[in-house]
Amino acid sequence: MAMDRSADAAASFVAQVRAARRPRRTGKRVLRILRNTVIYLVMSLAALVCLVPFIWMVLSSFKDSSTIFNIPPDWVPANPTTISYWNAWNNYPNGGGMFGQWYANTVVLALAWTIANVLFCSLAGYTFARIRFAGRDKIFLGYLGTLMIPPIVTIIPQYIMVSKLGWVDTYQGILFPGLLGNVYGTFLMRQFFSSLPIELDESARIDGASRLRIFFQIAVPLSIPGVTTLAVITFVNSWNNFLWPLIVTNSEGMKMITVGLQDFFGQANTNWADVMAGSTLAVSPLIVLFFLLQRFIVQGIQFTGLK
């Protein structure tokens, strides 16, 4: 009987403790739910603010140019039409129909920049992460220091070099400045390769693998998220490149799409529906690319510790 009473008392005590803790846990859960709700609302509002210009651009591309700036604005086109897309593709500049050529130039140049940057930045990043040599860290810090040099400062020397080589208004002239990699890409890949276990390299070296074989068959396959992140960032930056192609190209057939869109703006008047249609065509590949590869981009940013 005494043991039964002790067990009942213990059970009663435990029940009272749990009952006392329950309101506290419930309060914490409510606060956590409220905090998460506020965070999601703020993030949703910020995303909406960022999306509004793109939504406006796409909807305006289906409007008549005279109705785009109506007050109050008409968000949904009353009489949607695709004539602006036909105009953008066939009527610029001055009825020349060069939009397809600009598109092809942009695709070729962006792919060339991307492939070259991924290759050279990965090789440089692997070198700084895995190969020990005198002054490696100091050289890397000095290389990072070049990030403080404004890119605009190097425009004139680069143009002089391209002009002396006879590459003005050529594909090689457009590709020249950014073909051998960049500081950010090298840093990104170095951080990623540094996160891989060094034992993988040591085991491969014991088995007789060369540095290049380790790089291509071990390091790169394990670094696909980082490589994909670098490729997407480089492709987007290359696609949006404006200043250098503007300076180094003269003919309509050599323009990239960012430079070609300037021909949509006339001195007397501008067909804003055509501008919106051309802009929509210009950014569509980037949006599709991001949605297809966003999983790898997020993984690459997480693994490298970048914010």
RODO-2510 file (C-alpha; in nm, 4 decimals, decimal comma):
residues 307
     n   res          X          Y          Z
     1     m     0,0000     0,0000     0,0000
     2     a     0,2827     0,2405     0,0904
     3     m     0,4529     0,1758    -0,2417
     4     d     0,1273     0,2362    -0,4291
     5     r     0,0775     0,5653    -0,2467
     6     s     0,4355     0,6737    -0,3271
     7     a     0,3836     0,5882    -0,6945
     8     d     0,0567     0,7811    -0,7026
     9     a     0,2200     1,0787    -0,5348
    10     a     0,5083     1,0719    -0,7833
    11     a     0,2679     1,0484    -1,0755
    12     s     0,0639     1,3357    -0,9374
    13     f     0,3795     1,5462    -0,8931
    14     v     0,4913     1,4771    -1,2502
    15     a     0,1462     1,5687    -1,3807
    16     q     0,1540     1,8974    -1,1897
    17     v     0,5003     1,9805    -1,3277
    18     r     0,3896     1,9064    -1,6831
    19     a     0,0760     2,1157    -1,6346
    20     a     0,2896     2,4041    -1,5068
    21     r     0,5230     2,3828    -1,8066
    22     r     0,2501     2,3541    -2,0668
    23     p     0,1468     2,7245    -2,0670
    24     r     0,5114     2,8283    -2,0966
    25     r     0,5661     2,5987    -2,3949
    26     t     0,2422     2,7161    -2,5522
    27     g     0,3514     3,0782    -2,5115
    28     k     0,6870     3,0095    -2,6771
    29     r     0,5149     2,8299    -2,9639
    30     v     0,2789     3,1225    -3,0186
    31     l     0,5692     3,3703    -3,0170
    32     r     0,7609     3,1540    -3,2663
    33     i     0,4591     3,1351    -3,4975
    34     l     0,4076     3,5129    -3,4773
    35     r     0,7757     3,5802    -3,5442
    36     n     0,7813     3,3491    -3,8464
    37     t     0,4587     3,5032    -3,9766
    38     v     0,6060     3,8541    -3,9563
    39     i     0,9278     3,7397    -4,1275
    40     y     0,7380     3,5710    -4,4106
    41     l     0,5135     3,8735    -4,4570
    42     v     0,8119     4,1102    -4,4788
    43     m     0,9927     3,8790    -4,7216
    44     s     0,6788     3,8415    -4,9340
    45     l     0,6361     4,2191    -4,9452
    46     a     1,0001     4,2652    -5,0471
    47     a     0,9643     3,9993    -5,3192
    48     l     0,6483     4,1694    -5,4464
    49     v     0,8265     4,5052    -5,4654
    50     c     1,1037     4,3422    -5,6717
    51     l     0,8564     4,1621    -5,8985
    52     v     0,6275     4,4583    -5,9730
    53     p     0,8569     4,6123    -6,2416
    54     f     0,8866     4,2767    -6,4208
    55     i     0,5127     4,2171    -6,4033
    56     w     0,4502     4,5680    -6,5360
    57     m     0,7006     4,5135    -6,8179
    58     v     0,5443     4,1842    -6,9306
    59     l     0,1855     4,3142    -6,9128
    60     s     0,2782     4,6363    -7,0933
    61     s     0,4336     4,4399    -7,3787
    62     f     0,0811     4,3208    -7,4692
    63     k    -0,0674     4,6732    -7,4672
    64     d    -0,0913     4,9458    -7,7239
    65     s     0,1844     5,2014    -7,6704
    66     s    -0,0676     5,4813    -7,6141
    67     t    -0,2264     5,3070    -7,3137
    68     i     0,0872     5,2145    -7,1188
    69     f     0,1051     5,5398    -6,9198
    70     n    -0,2649     5,5816    -6,8516
    71     i    -0,3585     5,7381    -6,5166
    72     p    -0,4820     5,5444    -6,3252
    73     p    -0,2738     5,2631    -6,4747
    74     d    -0,4404     4,9726    -6,6501
    75     w    -0,2592     4,6664    -6,5174
    76     v    -0,4431     4,4146    -6,7349
    77     p    -0,4437     4,4940    -7,1092
    78     a    -0,7960     4,5682    -7,2321
    79     n    -0,7143     4,4439    -7,5838
    80     p    -0,4009     4,2291    -7,5555
    81     t    -0,1894     4,2028    -7,8694
    82     t     0,1435     4,0452    -7,9639
    83     i     0,2241     4,2928    -8,2406
    84     s     0,4947     4,4510    -8,0230
    85     y     0,6886     4,1233    -8,0181
    86     w     0,6720     4,1056    -8,3974
    87     n     0,7897     4,4663    -8,4195
    88     a     1,0729     4,4092    -8,1734
    89     w     1,2006     4,1087    -8,3668
    90     n     1,1627     4,2460    -8,7195
    91     n     1,1591     4,6270    -8,7232
    92     y     1,4753     4,7338    -8,5401
    93     p     1,6910     4,9135    -8,6208
    94     n     1,5033     5,1052    -8,8901
    95     g     1,3312     4,7966    -9,0266
    96     g     1,6560     4,5977    -9,0372
    97     g     1,5333     4,3050    -8,8303
    98     m     1,8615     4,2622    -8,6391
    99     f     1,7107     4,1398    -8,3117
   100     g     1,7734     3,7749    -8,3972
   101     q     2,1381     3,8542    -8,4772
   102     w     2,1763     4,0397    -8,1474
   103     y     2,0252     3,7413    -7,9697
   104     a     2,2638     3,4989    -8,1389
   105     n     2,5642     3,7207    -8,0594
   106     t     2,4630     3,7405    -7,6946
   107     v     2,4125     3,3644    -7,6611
   108     v     2,7488     3,2813    -7,8249
   109     l     2,9469     3,5407    -7,6317
   110     a     2,7803     3,4630    -7,2965
   111     l     2,8450     3,0893    -7,3402
   112     a     3,2084     3,1520    -7,4371
   113     w     3,2625     3,3783    -7,1359
   114     t     3,0928     3,1272    -6,9077
   115     i     3,2921     2,8229    -7,0250
   116     a     3,6231     3,0099    -7,0094
   117     n     3,5540     3,1607    -6,6659
   118     v     3,4397     2,8318    -6,5150
   119     l     3,7529     2,6566    -6,6443
   120     f     4,0120     2,9168    -6,5456
   121     c     3,8488     3,0184    -6,2162
   122     s     3,8181     2,6521    -6,1138
   123     l     4,1822     2,5840    -6,1975
   124     a     4,2973     2,8941    -6,0097
   125     g     4,0694     2,8212    -5,7144
   126     y     4,1966     2,4626    -5,6921
   127     t     4,5556     2,5876    -5,7043
   128     f     4,5044     2,8316    -5,4178
   129     a     4,3088     2,5751    -5,2135
   130     r     4,5157     2,2599    -5,2599
   131     i     4,8678     2,3259    -5,3920
   132     r     5,1189     2,4577    -5,1407
   133     f     5,3881     2,6927    -5,2715
   134     a     5,5876     2,9849    -5,1369
   135     g     5,3804     3,2986    -5,0886
   136     r     5,0533     3,1316    -5,1863
   137     d     4,8369     3,3084    -4,9294
   138     k     5,0027     3,6467    -4,9900
   139     i     4,9525     3,6137    -5,3639
   140     f     4,5882     3,5246    -5,3067
   141     l     4,5353     3,8245    -5,0777
   142     g     4,6981     4,0492    -5,3360
   143     y     4,4726     3,9005    -5,6021
   144     l     4,1683     3,9683    -5,3847
   145     g     4,2906     4,3241    -5,3410
   146     t     4,2324     4,3886    -5,7103
   147     l     3,8597     4,3831    -5,6308
   148     m     3,9081     4,7378    -5,5015
   149     i     4,0114     4,8584    -5,8493
   150     p     3,7051     5,0020    -6,0290
   151     p     3,6518     4,8156    -6,3584
   152     i     3,5987     5,1478    -6,5375
   153     v     3,9661     5,2322    -6,4753
   154     t     4,0813     4,9517    -6,7058
   155     i     3,8469     5,0348    -6,9959
   156     i     4,0892     5,2666    -7,1802
   157     p     4,3978     5,0362    -7,1507
   158     q     4,1870     4,7428    -7,2669
   159     y     4,0535     4,9364    -7,5645
   160     i     4,4049     5,0436    -7,6634
   161     m     4,5204     4,6805    -7,6521
   162     v     4,2231     4,5618    -7,8573
   163     s     4,2741     4,8425    -8,1077
   164     k     4,6449     4,7626    -8,1498
   165     l     4,5569     4,3978    -8,2119
   166     g     4,3014     4,4965    -8,4749
   167     w     4,0146     4,3398    -8,2831
   168     v     3,7731     4,6339    -8,2730
   169     d     3,4237     4,5281    -8,3834
   170     t     3,5101     4,1566    -8,3657
   171     y     3,4039     3,8683    -8,1429
   172     q     3,7533     3,8243    -8,0016
   173     g     3,7635     4,1940    -7,9170
   174     i     3,4397     4,1657    -7,7190
   175     l     3,5549     3,8488    -7,5432
   176     f     3,9091     3,9640    -7,4627
   177     p     3,8735     4,1419    -7,1236
   178     g     3,6758     3,8761    -6,9358
   179     l     3,7989     3,5579    -7,0974
   180     l     4,0640     3,4481    -6,8439
   181     g     3,8511     3,4435    -6,5300
   182     n     3,7805     3,6919    -6,2534
   183     v     3,8624     3,7455    -5,8880
   184     y     3,5172     3,6662    -5,7538
   185     g     3,4972     3,3363    -5,9431
   186     t     3,8416     3,2319    -5,8211
   187     f     3,7471     3,3159    -5,4615
   188     l     3,4188     3,1258    -5,4924
   189     m     3,5851     2,8105    -5,6230
   190     r     3,8712     2,8317    -5,3720
   191     q     3,6223     2,8400    -5,0869
   192     f     3,4378     2,5438    -5,2314
   193     f     3,7480     2,3310    -5,2931
   194     s     3,8752     2,4137    -4,9425
   195     s     3,5620     2,2512    -4,7976
   196     l     3,6441     1,9132    -4,9574
   197     p     3,8350     1,6600    -4,7421
   198     i     4,2078     1,6704    -4,8155
   199     e     4,2183     1,2910    -4,7691
   200     l     4,0559     1,2516    -5,1120
   201     d     4,3533     1,4198    -5,2785
   202     e     4,6042     1,2276    -5,0691
   203     s     4,4452     0,8916    -5,1519
   204     a     4,4435     0,9740    -5,5220
   205     r     4,8071     1,0850    -5,5106
   206     i     4,9037     0,7564    -5,3449
   207     d     4,7299     0,5726    -5,6304
   208     g     4,9406     0,7661    -5,8793
   209     a     4,6871     1,0231    -6,0008
   210     s     4,8216     1,3513    -6,1344
   211     r     4,7014     1,6914    -6,0171
   212     l     4,4941     1,7433    -6,3310
   213     r     4,3341     1,4022    -6,2985
   214     i     4,2439     1,4716    -5,9355
   215     f     4,1017     1,8073    -6,0406
   216     f     3,8848     1,6792    -6,3252
   217     q     3,7802     1,3400    -6,1848
   218     i     3,7483     1,4118    -5,8105
   219     a     3,7401     1,7814    -5,7224
   220     v     3,5128     1,9074    -6,0005
   221     p     3,2468     1,6300    -5,9772
   222     l     3,2222     1,6905    -5,6021
   223     s     3,1910     2,0648    -5,6599
   224     i     2,8996     2,0685    -5,9028
   225     p     2,6918     2,3132    -5,6910
   226     g     2,9824     2,5590    -5,6808
   227     v     3,0576     2,5169    -6,0515
   228     t     2,6905     2,5653    -6,1367
   229     t     2,6681     2,8762    -5,9189
   230     l     2,9748     3,0254    -6,0876
   231     a     2,8407     2,9354    -6,4320
   232     v     2,5021     3,0982    -6,3662
   233     i     2,6536     3,4143    -6,2160
   234     t     2,8997     3,4452    -6,5044
   235     f     2,6308     3,3816    -6,7663
   236     v     2,3988     3,6428    -6,6155
   237     n     2,6781     3,9021    -6,5912
   238     s     2,7867     3,8253    -6,9478
   239     w     2,4305     3,8474    -7,0787
   240     n     2,3867     4,1857    -6,9077
   241     n     2,7253     4,3202    -7,0211
   242     f     2,6713     4,6630    -7,1738
   243     l     2,9589     4,9106    -7,1446
   244     w     3,2406     4,7122    -7,3054
   245     p     3,0348     4,5818    -7,6025
   246     l     2,9073     4,9379    -7,6550
   247     i     3,2633     5,0735    -7,6741
   248     v     3,4242     4,8020    -7,8857
   249     t     3,1508     4,7420    -8,1468
   250     n     3,0531     4,9674    -8,4366
   251     s     2,8341     4,7655    -8,6740
   252     e     2,4774     4,6558    -8,6071
   253     g     2,5641     4,2919    -8,6755
   254     m     2,8154     4,2767    -8,3891
   255     k     2,5969     4,4231    -8,1150
   256     m     2,4830     4,2313    -7,8105
   257     i     2,1189     4,2485    -7,7115
   258     t     2,1825     4,4980    -7,4288
   259     v     2,3426     4,7402    -7,6753
   260     g     2,0863     4,6707    -7,9474
   261     l     1,7968     4,7650    -7,7184
   262     q     1,9230     5,1234    -7,7282
   263     d     1,8042     5,1396    -8,0894
   264     f     1,4472     5,1089    -7,9633
   265     f     1,4654     5,4636    -7,8258
   266     g     1,4092     5,7273    -8,0936
   267     q     1,5078     6,0923    -8,0818
   268     a     1,1557     6,2115    -8,1620
   269     n     0,9374     5,9402    -8,0092
   270     t     0,9621     5,5924    -7,8594
   271     n     0,7227     5,3011    -7,8956
   272     w     0,7180     5,1872    -7,5349
   273     a     0,5229     4,8696    -7,6093
   274     d     0,8060     4,7608    -7,8413
   275     v     1,0591     4,8501    -7,5710
   276     m     0,8723     4,6360    -7,3175
   277     a     0,8469     4,3464    -7,5641
   278     g     1,2182     4,3647    -7,6470
   279     s     1,3091     4,3838    -7,2782
   280     t     1,0875     4,0825    -7,2033
   281     l     1,2585     3,8819    -7,4773
   282     a     1,5966     3,9896    -7,3418
   283     v     1,5407     3,8794    -6,9817
   284     s     1,3357     3,5646    -7,0477
   285     p     1,6360     3,3280    -7,0866
   286     l     1,7815     3,4457    -6,7545
   287     i     1,4553     3,3840    -6,5696
   288     v     1,4215     3,0357    -6,7184
   289     l     1,7863     2,9594    -6,6371
   290     f     1,7431     3,0629    -6,2753
   291     f     1,4339     2,8492    -6,2200
   292     l     1,6022     2,5470    -6,3775
   293     l     1,9211     2,5773    -6,1706
   294     q     1,8065     2,7464    -5,8499
   295     r     1,8630     2,4296    -5,6437
   296     f     2,2318     2,4233    -5,7394
   297     i     2,2666     2,7972    -5,6809
   298     v     2,1298     2,7712    -5,3260
   299     q     2,3540     2,4723    -5,2524
   300     g     2,6590     2,6535    -5,3845
   301     i     2,5937     2,9618    -5,1722
   302     q     2,5328     2,7492    -4,8610
   303     f     2,8432     2,5330    -4,9067
   304     t     3,0764     2,8247    -4,9655
   305     g     2,9422     3,0205    -4,6675
   306     l     2,8617     3,3271    -4,8776
   307     k     2,5795     3,5601    -4,7838
***
